Amino acid sequence: MIPDLLQYPKAAEKLDPGRAISMEDTEDDVSFKIMFRAFCPPQAVKHNPCLEYIKCIILPCFGKFEVIQERNGHQKIFTNMEMLITEYKCGTLHAADTKLALAKAINKILQPVHEHFRNNADAKKLREANKVNICL
């Protein structure tokens, strides 16, 4: 099971939409949840939900995890968790770069869903109705 994105999920509200990524999330929602809500402690691999998402979703889906390092613009491609964990633990791979790459990868997976909600009037209505029900 994929863990919650939050550091202390038991302390958060069960209905907190920031706890996980959902199919209805927009590209901006996904980016916000990963970049600002997701727990991704630097150099810590244990109890790191971002790394679990990479292991359980991104690597099986794409066969690789691509990261552009913000500080130097270099691209790193990881084809397995062992490579990623080694660089993450020693600090060569930064948490911010990892989170940005994770958000991009999840948005790439959800792209057909995003297009469906953008281009289908019935889907748009259903999505808006669902948002209203969640807020009530």
Helices and strands as residue ranges (DSSP letters): G 9-11, G 17-19, H 27-32, I 33-37, H 49-53, I 54-58, H 59-62, E 65-68, E 75-78, H 81-90, H 95-119, H 121-135
